[in-house]
């Protein structure tokens, strides 16, 4: 069977179109892979950062049943971690109240304004900043640095 010139030209155009589609999707995949790799963190970067081993202190093992009462919003909470109790008491009153209402109280959703007198977005902002302050205070207490 012999091919006509028009059929050969059709095959050539079809093949060129196919190659363009393959190159286009290869470029899209390469772009996606590059953006995905930008979000990755290498292990070398993680080892250069401050590393705190995941263990407990000897004091915690000596007295595992020691209790630290903390009073927030007129309620007494019994904590078993002295550093946490100390860090929690070092926070401003409003931040302690927000943490208490979220973790020990009844506020988990949009009802925050009813109990705190602030809007939902402002409540979540206070909660986030309180948790950041608590984390920084815990690092200072546990590791002696800031």
N, CA, C and O atoms as CSV, one atom per row, in Angstrom:
chain,resi,resn,atom,element,x,y,z
A,1,UNK,N,N,0.840,-1.174,0.000
A,1,UNK,CA,C,0.000,0.000,0.000
A,1,UNK,C,C,0.882,1.233,0.000
A,1,UNK,O,O,1.758,1.371,0.854
A,2,UNK,N,N,0.672,2.078,-0.896
A,2,UNK,CA,C,1.471,3.282,-1.023
A,2,UNK,C,C,0.769,4.443,-0.333
A,2,UNK,O,O,-0.459,4.531,-0.325
A,3,UNK,N,N,1.570,5.332,0.245
A,3,UNK,CA,C,1.030,6.506,0.948
A,3,UNK,C,C,1.084,7.701,0.018
A,3,UNK,O,O,2.059,7.912,-0.704
A,4,UNK,N,N,0.051,8.449,0.052
A,4,UNK,CA,C,0.018,9.666,-0.743
A,4,UNK,C,C,0.725,10.776,0.012
A,4,UNK,O,O,0.950,10.672,1.218
A,5,UNK,N,N,1.067,11.818,-0.686
A,5,UNK,CA,C,1.736,12.965,-0.072
A,5,UNK,C,C,0.861,13.609,0.998
A,5,UNK,O,O,1.361,14.018,2.046
A,6,UNK,N,N,-0.411,13.697,0.747
A,6,UNK,CA,C,-1.330,14.312,1.713
A,6,UNK,C,C,-1.386,13.473,2.996
A,6,UNK,O,O,-1.443,14.033,4.091
A,7,UNK,N,N,-1.370,12.148,2.876
A,7,UNK,CA,C,-1.423,11.271,4.050
A,7,UNK,C,C,-0.127,11.408,4.855
A,7,UNK,O,O,-0.166,11.445,6.085
A,8,UNK,N,N,1.031,11.484,4.167
A,8,UNK,CA,C,2.310,11.660,4.860
A,8,UNK,C,C,2.337,12.997,5.594
A,8,UNK,O,O,2.835,13.086,6.716
A,9,UNK,N,N,1.809,14.013,4.969
A,9,UNK,CA,C,1.747,15.328,5.613
A,9,UNK,C,C,0.835,15.295,6.830
A,9,UNK,O,O,1.147,15.900,7.856
A,10,UNK,N,N,-0.285,14.594,6.725
A,10,UNK,CA,C,-1.208,14.436,7.852
A,10,UNK,C,C,-0.517,13.721,9.014
A,10,UNK,O,O,-0.669,14.131,10.165
A,11,UNK,N,N,0.229,12.674,8.732
A,11,UNK,CA,C,0.946,11.941,9.783
A,11,UNK,C,C,1.983,12.853,10.436
A,11,UNK,O,O,2.128,12.845,11.658
A,12,UNK,N,N,2.704,13.637,9.637
A,12,UNK,CA,C,3.717,14.537,10.165
A,12,UNK,C,C,3.079,15.597,11.086
A,12,UNK,O,O,3.612,15.864,12.163
A,13,UNK,N,N,1.974,16.192,10.690
A,13,UNK,CA,C,1.282,17.174,11.521
A,13,UNK,C,C,0.725,16.547,12.798
A,13,UNK,O,O,0.775,17.156,13.866
A,14,UNK,N,N,0.204,15.350,12.686
A,14,UNK,CA,C,-0.324,14.646,13.862
A,14,UNK,C,C,0.787,14.349,14.854
A,14,UNK,O,O,0.622,14.538,16.059
A,15,UNK,N,N,1.932,13.879,14.334
A,15,UNK,CA,C,3.071,13.581,15.198
A,15,UNK,C,C,3.594,14.864,15.861
A,15,UNK,O,O,3.911,14.852,17.050
A,16,UNK,N,N,3.686,15.952,15.122
A,16,UNK,CA,C,4.127,17.229,15.692
A,16,UNK,C,C,3.162,17.706,16.786
A,16,UNK,O,O,3.597,18.197,17.827
A,17,UNK,N,N,1.875,17.564,16.550
A,17,UNK,CA,C,0.880,17.935,17.564
A,17,UNK,C,C,1.016,17.079,18.809
A,17,UNK,O,O,0.931,17.585,19.928
A,18,UNK,N,N,1.228,15.776,18.618
A,18,UNK,CA,C,1.422,14.868,19.744
A,18,UNK,C,C,2.660,15.270,20.546
A,18,UNK,O,O,2.614,15.302,21.776
A,19,UNK,N,N,3.765,15.579,19.864
A,19,UNK,CA,C,4.999,15.985,20.547
A,19,UNK,C,C,4.795,17.269,21.339
A,19,UNK,O,O,5.316,17.401,22.446
A,20,UNK,N,N,4.040,18.219,20.782
A,20,UNK,CA,C,3.776,19.471,21.489
A,20,UNK,C,C,2.975,19.223,22.765
A,20,UNK,O,O,3.241,19.839,23.797
A,21,UNK,N,N,1.993,18.318,22.695
A,21,UNK,CA,C,1.185,17.993,23.881
A,21,UNK,C,C,2.057,17.327,24.943
A,21,UNK,O,O,1.942,17.650,26.126
A,22,UNK,N,N,2.936,16.391,24.530
A,22,UNK,CA,C,3.815,15.706,25.475
A,22,UNK,C,C,4.765,16.703,26.138
A,22,UNK,O,O,4.970,16.660,27.351
A,23,UNK,N,N,5.339,17.595,25.342
A,23,UNK,CA,C,6.260,18.599,25.895
A,23,UNK,C,C,5.527,19.540,26.843
A,23,UNK,O,O,6.067,19.918,27.883
A,24,UNK,N,N,4.307,19.917,26.494
A,24,UNK,CA,C,3.521,20.811,27.353
A,24,UNK,C,C,3.252,20.168,28.709
A,24,UNK,O,O,3.456,20.805,29.742
A,25,UNK,N,N,2.796,18.910,28.722
A,25,UNK,CA,C,2.510,18.236,29.986
A,25,UNK,C,C,3.781,17.921,30.768
A,25,UNK,O,O,3.756,17.903,31.999
A,26,UNK,N,N,4.882,17.674,30.078
A,26,UNK,CA,C,6.155,17.481,30.777
A,26,UNK,C,C,6.578,18.766,31.478
A,26,UNK,O,O,7.098,18.726,32.593
A,27,UNK,N,N,6.355,19.908,30.826
A,27,UNK,CA,C,6.681,21.197,31.444
A,27,UNK,C,C,5.787,21.455,32.658
A,27,UNK,O,O,6.254,21.951,33.683
A,28,UNK,N,N,4.517,21.121,32.539
A,28,UNK,CA,C,3.589,21.305,33.671
A,28,UNK,C,C,4.014,20.425,34.844
A,28,UNK,O,O,4.027,20.887,35.985
A,29,UNK,N,N,4.357,19.175,34.583
A,29,UNK,CA,C,4.796,18.269,35.648
A,29,UNK,C,C,6.101,18.742,36.281
A,29,UNK,O,O,6.266,18.650,37.498
A,30,UNK,N,N,7.024,19.244,35.471
A,30,UNK,CA,C,8.282,19.757,36.007
A,30,UNK,C,C,8.022,20.961,36.907
A,30,UNK,O,O,8.638,21.092,37.965
A,31,UNK,N,N,7.111,21.841,36.487
A,31,UNK,CA,C,6.778,23.008,37.309
A,31,UNK,C,C,6.157,22.575,38.635
A,31,UNK,O,O,6.494,23.129,39.682
A,32,UNK,N,N,5.250,21.589,38.604
A,32,UNK,CA,C,4.628,21.088,39.838
A,32,UNK,C,C,5.665,20.458,40.756
A,32,UNK,O,O,5.640,20.672,41.968
A,33,UNK,N,N,6.584,19.678,40.176
A,33,UNK,CA,C,7.622,19.056,40.996
A,33,UNK,C,C,8.525,20.105,41.637
A,33,UNK,O,O,8.923,19.964,42.793
A,34,UNK,N,N,8.846,21.152,40.888
A,34,UNK,CA,C,9.693,22.211,41.431
A,34,UNK,C,C,9.014,22.930,42.594
A,34,UNK,O,O,9.648,23.196,43.616
A,35,UNK,N,N,7.726,23.246,42.442
A,35,UNK,CA,C,7.019,23.921,43.534
A,35,UNK,C,C,6.849,22.992,44.724
A,35,UNK,O,O,6.871,23.446,45.868
A,36,UNK,N,N,6.683,21.711,44.478
A,36,UNK,CA,C,6.565,20.746,45.566
A,36,UNK,C,C,7.887,20.638,46.314
A,36,UNK,O,O,7.894,20.542,47.541
A,37,UNK,N,N,9.010,20.651,45.591
A,37,UNK,CA,C,10.320,20.550,46.222
A,37,UNK,C,C,10.654,21.795,47.029
A,37,UNK,O,O,11.414,21.718,47.995
A,38,UNK,N,N,10.101,22.937,46.650
A,38,UNK,CA,C,10.362,24.149,47.409
A,38,UNK,C,C,9.737,24.074,48.785
A,38,UNK,O,O,10.204,24.748,49.702
A,39,UNK,N,N,8.706,23.284,48.958
A,39,UNK,CA,C,8.046,23.134,50.254
A,39,UNK,C,C,8.737,22.098,51.133
A,39,UNK,O,O,8.461,22.033,52.331
A,40,UNK,N,N,9.623,21.292,50.570
A,40,UNK,CA,C,10.310,20.260,51.331
A,40,UNK,C,C,11.429,20.886,52.159
A,40,UNK,O,O,11.974,21.932,51.806
A,41,UNK,N,N,11.756,20.229,53.254
A,41,UNK,CA,C,12.850,20.665,54.110
A,41,UNK,C,C,13.868,19.536,54.150
A,41,UNK,O,O,13.513,18.385,54.402
A,42,UNK,N,N,15.113,19.858,53.906
A,42,UNK,CA,C,16.140,18.817,53.897
A,42,UNK,C,C,16.505,18.430,55.324
A,42,UNK,O,O,16.315,19.204,56.263
A,43,UNK,N,N,17.031,17.220,55.467
A,43,UNK,CA,C,17.455,16.760,56.789
A,43,UNK,C,C,18.660,17.547,57.295
A,43,UNK,O,O,18.825,17.715,58.503
A,44,UNK,N,N,19.499,18.028,56.390
A,44,UNK,CA,C,20.648,18.824,56.800
A,44,UNK,C,C,20.187,20.106,57.491
A,44,UNK,O,O,20.783,20.535,58.479
A,45,UNK,N,N,19.129,20.710,56.968
A,45,UNK,CA,C,18.597,21.926,57.571
A,45,UNK,C,C,18.066,21.635,58.964
A,45,UNK,O,O,18.255,22.431,59.885
A,46,UNK,N,N,17.403,20.499,59.119
A,46,UNK,CA,C,16.842,20.164,60.421
A,46,UNK,C,C,17.931,19.875,61.445
A,46,UNK,O,O,17.763,20.194,62.622
A,47,UNK,N,N,19.043,19.280,61.024
A,47,UNK,CA,C,20.098,18.979,61.977
A,47,UNK,C,C,20.877,20.225,62.365
A,47,UNK,O,O,21.505,20.249,63.424
A,48,UNK,N,N,20.853,21.265,61.529
A,48,UNK,CA,C,21.536,22.502,61.872
A,48,UNK,C,C,20.766,23.286,62.928
A,48,UNK,O,O,21.358,24.062,63.678
A,49,UNK,N,N,19.456,23.091,62.992
A,49,UNK,CA,C,18.640,23.806,63.970
A,49,UNK,C,C,18.906,23.267,65.370
A,49,UNK,O,O,19.548,22.231,65.544
A,50,UNK,N,N,18.395,23.994,66.366
A,50,UNK,CA,C,18.516,23.542,67.742
A,50,UNK,C,C,17.771,22.221,67.893
A,50,UNK,O,O,16.617,22.104,67.482
A,51,UNK,N,N,18.422,21.245,68.472
A,51,UNK,CA,C,17.792,19.946,68.664
A,51,UNK,C,C,17.640,19.699,70.147
A,51,UNK,O,O,18.610,19.731,70.905
A,52,UNK,N,N,16.420,19.454,70.542
A,52,UNK,CA,C,16.152,19.124,71.923
A,52,UNK,C,C,15.718,17.668,71.976
A,52,UNK,O,O,14.723,17.308,71.347
A,53,UNK,N,N,16.422,16.835,72.695
A,53,UNK,CA,C,16.054,15.416,72.730
A,53,UNK,C,C,14.696,15.228,73.394
A,53,UNK,O,O,14.328,15.961,74.311
A,54,UNK,N,N,13.971,14.243,72.919
A,54,UNK,CA,C,12.653,13.952,73.470
A,54,UNK,C,C,12.819,13.014,74.660
A,54,UNK,O,O,12.826,11.794,74.500
A,55,UNK,N,N,12.949,13.571,75.817
A,55,UNK,CA,C,13.037,12.766,77.027
A,55,UNK,C,C,12.482,13.575,78.185
A,55,UNK,O,O,12.159,14.754,78.043
A,56,UNK,N,N,12.380,12.930,79.317
A,56,UNK,CA,C,11.881,13.618,80.496
A,56,UNK,C,C,13.041,13.893,81.434
A,56,UNK,O,O,14.090,13.254,81.346
A,57,UNK,N,N,12.849,14.826,82.310
A,57,UNK,CA,C,13.895,15.147,83.274
A,57,UNK,C,C,13.860,14.154,84.428
A,57,UNK,O,O,12.854,13.478,84.650
A,58,UNK,N,N,14.954,14.073,85.150
A,58,UNK,CA,C,15.032,13.162,86.286
A,58,UNK,C,C,14.060,13.570,87.386
A,58,UNK,O,O,13.549,12.718,88.113
A,59,UNK,N,N,13.803,14.871,87.510
A,59,UNK,CA,C,12.883,15.331,88.547
A,59,UNK,C,C,11.471,14.805,88.299
A,59,UNK,O,O,10.746,14.483,89.240
A,60,UNK,N,N,11.088,14.719,87.027
A,60,UNK,CA,C,9.751,14.219,86.714
A,60,UNK,C,C,9.638,12.745,87.057
A,60,UNK,O,O,8.566,12.279,87.442
A,61,UNK,N,N,10.737,12.002,86.921
A,61,UNK,CA,C,10.695,10.578,87.257
A,61,UNK,C,C,10.712,10.347,88.756
A,61,UNK,O,O,10.177,9.346,89.232
A,62,UNK,N,N,11.324,11.264,89.516
A,62,UNK,CA,C,11.373,11.108,90.965
A,62,UNK,C,C,10.009,11.328,91.601
A,62,UNK,O,O,9.637,10.621,92.537
A,63,UNK,N,N,9.271,12.290,91.105
A,63,UNK,CA,C,7.979,12.599,91.706
A,63,UNK,C,C,6.892,12.648,90.630
A,63,UNK,O,O,6.447,13.734,90.261
A,64,UNK,N,N,6.455,11.487,90.117
A,64,UNK,CA,C,5.465,11.505,89.045
A,64,UNK,C,C,4.064,11.900,89.507
A,64,UNK,O,O,3.211,12.236,88.685
A,65,UNK,N,N,3.824,11.861,90.823
A,65,UNK,CA,C,2.476,12.152,91.310
A,65,UNK,C,C,2.378,13.525,91.959
A,65,UNK,O,O,1.383,13.824,92.620
A,66,UNK,N,N,3.381,14.353,91.785
A,66,UNK,CA,C,3.335,15.691,92.350
A,66,UNK,C,C,2.323,16.523,91.576
A,66,UNK,O,O,2.237,16.430,90.352
A,67,UNK,N,N,1.562,17.330,92.291
A,67,UNK,CA,C,0.504,18.113,91.670
A,67,UNK,C,C,0.774,19.601,91.856
A,67,UNK,O,O,1.294,20.038,92.883
A,68,UNK,N,N,0.409,20.357,90.839
A,68,UNK,CA,C,0.593,21.801,90.860
A,68,UNK,C,C,-0.760,22.453,90.587
A,68,UNK,O,O,-1.199,22.486,89.438
A,69,UNK,N,N,-1.429,22.971,91.615
A,69,UNK,CA,C,-2.726,23.615,91.388
A,69,UNK,C,C,-2.554,25.016,90.791
A,69,UNK,O,O,-1.706,25.792,91.232
A,70,UNK,N,N,-3.359,25.319,89.798
A,70,UNK,CA,C,-3.346,26.627,89.137
A,70,UNK,C,C,-4.789,27.120,89.119
A,70,UNK,O,O,-5.689,26.386,88.709
A,71,UNK,N,N,-5.016,28.353,89.559
A,71,UNK,CA,C,-6.365,28.921,89.568
A,71,UNK,C,C,-6.507,29.910,88.422
A,71,UNK,O,O,-5.786,30.904,88.335
A,72,UNK,N,N,-7.469,29.605,87.539
A,72,UNK,CA,C,-7.764,30.467,86.395
A,72,UNK,C,C,-9.273,30.612,86.316
A,72,UNK,O,O,-9.996,29.620,86.411
A,73,UNK,N,N,-9.750,31.811,86.147
A,73,UNK,CA,C,-11.192,32.098,86.035
A,73,UNK,C,C,-11.970,31.561,87.227
A,73,UNK,O,O,-13.115,31.134,87.079
A,74,UNK,N,N,-11.367,31.579,88.391
A,74,UNK,CA,C,-12.043,31.099,89.587
A,74,UNK,C,C,-12.092,29.587,89.698
A,74,UNK,O,O,-12.674,29.067,90.651
A,75,UNK,N,N,-11.511,28.875,88.772
A,75,UNK,CA,C,-11.482,27.421,88.794
A,75,UNK,C,C,-10.053,26.954,89.057
A,75,UNK,O,O,-9.099,27.539,88.544
A,76,UNK,N,N,-9.910,25.905,89.854
A,76,UNK,CA,C,-8.596,25.359,90.145
A,76,UNK,C,C,-8.341,24.153,89.255
A,76,UNK,O,O,-9.133,23.211,89.211
A,77,UNK,N,N,-7.222,24.202,88.549
A,77,UNK,CA,C,-6.812,23.112,87.670
A,77,UNK,C,C,-5.599,22.454,88.300
A,77,UNK,O,O,-4.690,23.146,88.759
A,78,UNK,N,N,-5.570,21.145,88.330
A,78,UNK,CA,C,-4.440,20.409,88.867
A,78,UNK,C,C,-3.576,19.949,87.700
A,78,UNK,O,O,-4.019,19.153,86.872
A,79,UNK,N,N,-2.344,20.449,87.634
A,79,UNK,CA,C,-1.399,20.054,86.595
A,79,UNK,C,C,-0.323,19.174,87.217
A,79,UNK,O,O,-0.005,19.314,88.398
A,80,UNK,N,N,0.237,18.269,86.422
A,80,UNK,CA,C,1.300,17.396,86.922
A,80,UNK,C,C,2.671,17.838,86.431
A,80,UNK,O,O,3.678,17.214,86.767
A,81,UNK,N,N,2.725,18.893,85.650
A,81,UNK,CA,C,3.982,19.407,85.134
A,81,UNK,C,C,4.233,20.771,85.763
A,81,UNK,O,O,3.489,21.720,85.517
A,82,UNK,N,N,5.278,20.866,86.573
A,82,UNK,CA,C,5.582,22.115,87.269
A,82,UNK,C,C,5.985,23.225,86.330
A,82,UNK,O,O,5.633,24.386,86.544
A,83,UNK,N,N,6.739,22.870,85.263
A,83,UNK,CA,C,7.163,23.894,84.309
A,83,UNK,C,C,5.961,24.482,83.577
A,83,UNK,O,O,5.898,25.687,83.334
A,84,UNK,N,N,5.011,23.618,83.229
A,84,UNK,CA,C,3.811,24.094,82.550
A,84,UNK,C,C,3.005,25.009,83.459
A,84,UNK,O,O,2.501,26.043,83.020
A,85,UNK,N,N,2.883,24.627,84.729
A,85,UNK,CA,C,2.144,25.454,85.675
A,85,UNK,C,C,2.815,26.820,85.839
A,85,UNK,O,O,2.142,27.850,85.882
A,86,UNK,N,N,4.140,26.815,85.931
A,86,UNK,CA,C,4.871,28.074,86.084
A,86,UNK,C,C,4.739,28.942,84.832
A,86,UNK,O,O,4.557,30.156,84.926
A,87,UNK,N,N,4.833,28.306,83.658
A,87,UNK,CA,C,4.705,29.053,82.404
A,87,UNK,C,C,3.296,29.605,82.245
A,87,UNK,O,O,3.117,30.729,81.777
A,88,UNK,N,N,2.305,28.827,82.631
A,88,UNK,CA,C,0.920,29.270,82.525
A,88,UNK,C,C,0.649,30.450,83.451
A,88,UNK,O,O,-0.066,31.382,83.084
A,89,UNK,N,N,1.214,30.410,84.638
A,89,UNK,CA,C,1.015,31.518,85.573
A,89,UNK,C,C,1.772,32.777,85.167
A,89,UNK,O,O,1.433,33.869,85.622
A,90,UNK,N,N,2.792,32.644,84.316
A,90,UNK,CA,C,3.541,33.824,83.888
A,90,UNK,C,C,2.828,34.587,82.763
A,90,UNK,O,O,3.208,35.715,82.449
A,91,UNK,N,N,1.802,33.982,82.157
A,91,UNK,CA,C,1.060,34.644,81.086
A,91,UNK,C,C,0.136,35.719,81.655
A,91,UNK,O,O,-0.252,35.643,82.821
A,92,UNK,N,N,-0.221,36.715,80.851
A,92,UNK,CA,C,-1.213,37.705,81.305
A,92,UNK,C,C,-2.567,37.030,81.566
A,92,UNK,O,O,-2.850,35.960,81.029
A,93,UNK,N,N,-3.382,37.660,82.383
A,93,UNK,CA,C,-4.660,37.092,82.803
A,93,UNK,C,C,-5.568,36.761,81.627
A,93,UNK,O,O,-6.200,35.704,81.612
A,94,UNK,N,N,-5.642,37.654,80.642
A,94,UNK,CA,C,-6.526,37.436,79.486
A,94,UNK,C,C,-6.085,36.212,78.690
A,94,UNK,O,O,-6.921,35.436,78.229
A,95,UNK,N,N,-4.774,36.035,78.529
A,95,UNK,CA,C,-4.251,34.874,77.793
A,95,UNK,C,C,-4.538,33.583,78.557
A,95,UNK,O,O,-4.894,32.568,77.959
A,96,UNK,N,N,-4.382,33.628,79.877
A,96,UNK,CA,C,-4.694,32.435,80.687
A,96,UNK,C,C,-6.173,32.072,80.573
A,96,UNK,O,O,-6.530,30.897,80.491
A,97,UNK,N,N,-7.019,33.089,80.571
A,97,UNK,CA,C,-8.452,32.856,80.460
A,97,UNK,C,C,-8.807,32.202,79.127
A,97,UNK,O,O,-9.616,31.276,79.084
A,98,UNK,N,N,-8.204,32.681,78.044
A,98,UNK,CA,C,-8.479,32.112,76.724
A,98,UNK,C,C,-8.018,30.655,76.662
A,98,UNK,O,O,-8.731,29.800,76.135
A,99,UNK,N,N,-6.826,30.370,77.199
A,99,UNK,CA,C,-6.333,28.987,77.209
A,99,UNK,C,C,-7.230,28.107,78.072
A,99,UNK,O,O,-7.538,26.975,77.697
A,100,UNK,N,N,-7.647,28.619,79.222
A,100,UNK,CA,C,-8.536,27.837,80.088
A,100,UNK,C,C,-9.851,27.513,79.386
A,100,UNK,O,O,-10.308,26.371,79.411
A,101,UNK,N,N,-10.453,28.514,78.763
A,101,UNK,CA,C,-11.741,28.296,78.117
A,101,UNK,C,C,-11.623,27.330,76.941
A,101,UNK,O,O,-12.565,26.588,76.660
A,102,UNK,N,N,-10.492,27.326,76.257
A,102,UNK,CA,C,-10.350,26.428,75.112
A,102,UNK,C,C,-10.040,24.992,75.546
A,102,UNK,O,O,-10.664,24.050,75.056
A,103,UNK,N,N,-9.085,24.821,76.458
A,103,UNK,CA,C,-8.655,23.469,76.807
A,103,UNK,C,C,-9.435,22.846,77.954
A,103,UNK,O,O,-9.626,21.631,77.983
A,104,UNK,N,N,-9.889,23.664,78.899
A,104,UNK,CA,C,-10.565,23.109,80.061
A,104,UNK,C,C,-12.028,23.504,80.146
A,104,UNK,O,O,-12.797,22.884,80.882
A,105,UNK,N,N,-12.414,24.509,79.417
A,105,UNK,CA,C,-13.778,25.002,79.483
A,105,UNK,C,C,-14.637,24.413,78.386
A,105,UNK,O,O,-14.460,23.265,77.978
A,106,UNK,N,N,-15.567,25.217,77.922
A,106,UNK,CA,C,-16.552,24.708,76.966
A,106,UNK,C,C,-16.462,25.378,75.605
A,106,UNK,O,O,-17.255,25.062,74.718
A,107,UNK,N,N,-15.519,26.294,75.415
A,107,UNK,CA,C,-15.464,27.017,74.148
A,107,UNK,C,C,-14.606,26.258,73.145
A,107,UNK,O,O,-13.419,26.032,73.380
A,108,UNK,N,N,-15.202,25.870,72.042
A,108,UNK,CA,C,-14.477,25.235,70.946
A,108,UNK,C,C,-14.899,25.814,69.605
A,108,UNK,O,O,-14.222,25.580,68.604
A,109,UNK,N,N,-15.964,26.541,69.554
A,109,UNK,CA,C,-16.460,27.009,68.260
A,109,UNK,C,C,-16.793,28.486,68.333
A,109,UNK,O,O,-16.140,29.240,69.054
A,110,UNK,N,N,-17.793,28.899,67.598
A,110,UNK,CA,C,-18.159,30.306,67.491
A,110,UNK,C,C,-18.825,30.885,68.713
A,110,UNK,O,O,-19.237,32.044,68.670
A,111,UNK,N,N,-18.958,30.152,69.802
A,111,UNK,CA,C,-19.605,30.663,71.006
A,111,UNK,C,C,-18.648,31.448,71.891
A,111,UNK,O,O,-18.981,31.787,73.027
A,112,UNK,N,N,-17.455,31.738,71.369
A,112,UNK,CA,C,-16.452,32.407,72.182
A,112,UNK,C,C,-16.871,33.814,72.582
A,112,UNK,O,O,-16.548,34.260,73.683
A,113,UNK,N,N,-17.575,34.512,71.722
A,113,UNK,CA,C,-17.997,35.868,72.027
A,113,UNK,C,C,-18.951,35.936,73.196
A,113,UNK,O,O,-18.977,36.921,73.933
A,114,UNK,N,N,-19.733,34.890,73.365
A,114,UNK,CA,C,-20.702,34.834,74.462
A,114,UNK,C,C,-19.991,34.808,75.821
A,114,UNK,O,O,-20.487,35.386,76.789
A,115,UNK,N,N,-18.846,34.149,75.895
A,115,UNK,CA,C,-18.165,33.989,77.177
A,115,UNK,C,C,-17.048,35.000,77.400
A,115,UNK,O,O,-16.768,35.365,78.542
A,116,UNK,N,N,-16.408,35.456,76.333
A,116,UNK,CA,C,-15.270,36.356,76.499
A,116,UNK,C,C,-15.575,37.793,76.120
A,116,UNK,O,O,-14.814,38.695,76.469
A,117,UNK,N,N,-16.669,38.024,75.417
A,117,UNK,CA,C,-17.011,39.370,75.004
A,117,UNK,C,C,-16.221,39.848,73.803
A,117,UNK,O,O,-16.158,41.050,73.544
A,118,UNK,N,N,-15.614,38.925,73.062
A,118,UNK,CA,C,-14.870,39.312,71.864
A,118,UNK,C,C,-15.340,38.495,70.675
A,118,UNK,O,O,-15.958,37.441,70.834
A,119,UNK,N,N,-15.045,38.986,69.492
A,119,UNK,CA,C,-15.458,38.299,68.280
A,119,UNK,C,C,-14.666,37.003,68.112
A,119,UNK,O,O,-13.635,36.792,68.751
A,120,UNK,N,N,-15.183,36.138,67.227
A,120,UNK,CA,C,-14.566,34.831,67.015
A,120,UNK,C,C,-13.130,34.963,66.503
A,120,UNK,O,O,-12.237,34.268,66.986
A,121,UNK,N,N,-12.906,35.842,65.540
A,121,UNK,CA,C,-11.564,36.015,64.973
A,121,UNK,C,C,-10.608,36.542,66.026
A,121,UNK,O,O,-9.465,36.091,66.112
A,122,UNK,N,N,-11.061,37.482,66.819
A,122,UNK,CA,C,-10.217,38.040,67.881
A,122,UNK,C,C,-9.917,36.981,68.937
A,122,UNK,O,O,-8.805,36.929,69.462
A,123,UNK,N,N,-10.894,36.143,69.249
A,123,UNK,CA,C,-10.684,35.059,70.209
A,123,UNK,C,C,-9.603,34.106,69.700
A,123,UNK,O,O,-8.705,33.734,70.454
A,124,UNK,N,N,-9.681,33.709,68.431
A,124,UNK,CA,C,-8.693,32.782,67.875
A,124,UNK,C,C,-7.320,33.433,67.818
A,124,UNK,O,O,-6.309,32.756,68.002
A,125,UNK,N,N,-7.268,34.738,67.565
A,125,UNK,CA,C,-5.986,35.454,67.580
A,125,UNK,C,C,-5.389,35.425,68.988
A,125,UNK,O,O,-4.198,35.163,69.155
A,126,UNK,N,N,-6.214,35.694,69.992
A,126,UNK,CA,C,-5.740,35.646,71.384
A,126,UNK,C,C,-5.260,34.244,71.744
A,126,UNK,O,O,-4.234,34.090,72.406
A,127,UNK,N,N,-5.996,33.222,71.313
A,127,UNK,CA,C,-5.607,31.848,71.612
A,127,UNK,C,C,-4.267,31.512,70.966
A,127,UNK,O,O,-3.393,30.932,71.611
A,128,UNK,N,N,-4.105,31.872,69.704
A,128,UNK,CA,C,-2.858,31.587,68.993
A,128,UNK,C,C,-1.672,32.302,69.644
A,128,UNK,O,O,-0.617,31.703,69.850
A,129,UNK,N,N,-1.847,33.566,69.960
A,129,UNK,CA,C,-0.740,34.310,70.580
A,129,UNK,C,C,-0.454,33.784,71.989
A,129,UNK,O,O,0.701,33.761,72.414
A,130,UNK,N,N,-1.487,33.363,72.711
A,130,UNK,CA,C,-1.276,32.801,74.049
A,130,UNK,C,C,-0.496,31.498,73.968
A,130,UNK,O,O,0.385,31.250,74.791
A,131,UNK,N,N,-0.809,30.670,72.989
A,131,UNK,CA,C,-0.081,29.413,72.838
A,131,UNK,C,C,1.368,29.658,72.423
A,131,UNK,O,O,2.266,28.929,72.843
A,132,UNK,N,N,1.598,30.686,71.596
A,132,UNK,CA,C,2.976,31.029,71.237
A,132,UNK,C,C,3.749,31.514,72.461
A,132,UNK,O,O,4.898,31.125,72.671
A,133,UNK,N,N,3.119,32.359,73.259
A,133,UNK,CA,C,3.780,32.848,74.470
A,133,UNK,C,C,4.063,31.707,75.433
A,133,UNK,O,O,5.120,31.673,76.062
A,134,UNK,N,N,3.125,30.769,75.554
A,134,UNK,CA,C,3.306,29.615,76.430
A,134,UNK,C,C,4.455,28.736,75.942
A,134,UNK,O,O,5.243,28.237,76.746
A,135,UNK,N,N,4.548,28.549,74.638
A,135,UNK,CA,C,5.633,27.748,74.083
A,135,UNK,C,C,6.988,28.409,74.332
A,135,UNK,O,O,7.947,27.735,74.710
A,136,UNK,N,N,7.070,29.713,74.124
A,136,UNK,CA,C,8.323,30.424,74.360
A,136,UNK,C,C,8.717,30.352,75.831
A,136,UNK,O,O,9.891,30.164,76.152
A,137,UNK,N,N,7.756,30.497,76.709
A,137,UNK,CA,C,8.039,30.442,78.141
A,137,UNK,C,C,8.491,29.041,78.549
A,137,UNK,O,O,9.386,28.894,79.381
A,138,UNK,N,N,7.874,28.017,77.967
A,138,UNK,CA,C,8.278,26.637,78.269
A,138,UNK,C,C,9.707,26.378,77.789
A,138,UNK,O,O,10.475,25.710,78.481
A,139,UNK,N,N,10.074,26.898,76.613
A,139,UNK,CA,C,11.444,26.724,76.119
A,139,UNK,C,C,12.439,27.393,77.052
A,139,UNK,O,O,13.508,26.844,77.322
A,140,UNK,N,N,12.094,28.575,77.544
A,140,UNK,CA,C,12.982,29.271,78.467
A,140,UNK,C,C,13.135,28.477,79.750
A,140,UNK,O,O,14.244,28.335,80.264
A,141,UNK,N,N,12.041,27.961,80.269
A,141,UNK,CA,C,12.087,27.225,81.517
A,141,UNK,C,C,12.814,25.879,81.381
A,141,UNK,O,O,13.571,25.485,82.269
A,142,UNK,N,N,12.580,25.187,80.274
A,142,UNK,CA,C,13.155,23.851,80.097
A,142,UNK,C,C,14.601,23.892,79.626
A,142,UNK,O,O,15.412,23.067,80.047
A,143,UNK,N,N,14.935,24.842,78.758
A,143,UNK,CA,C,16.253,24.825,78.134
A,143,UNK,C,C,17.115,26.024,78.525
A,143,UNK,O,O,18.298,26.076,78.188
A,144,UNK,N,N,16.539,26.964,79.217
A,144,UNK,CA,C,17.300,28.104,79.695
A,144,UNK,C,C,17.743,29.061,78.600
A,144,UNK,O,O,18.730,29.775,78.777
A,145,UNK,N,N,17.049,29.093,77.489
A,145,UNK,CA,C,17.408,30.013,76.409
A,145,UNK,C,C,16.151,30.509,75.747
A,145,UNK,O,O,15.061,29.973,75.949
A,146,UNK,N,N,16.322,31.547,74.949
A,146,UNK,CA,C,15.171,32.138,74.269
A,146,UNK,C,C,15.468,32.289,72.829
A,146,UNK,O,O,14.625,32.770,72.071
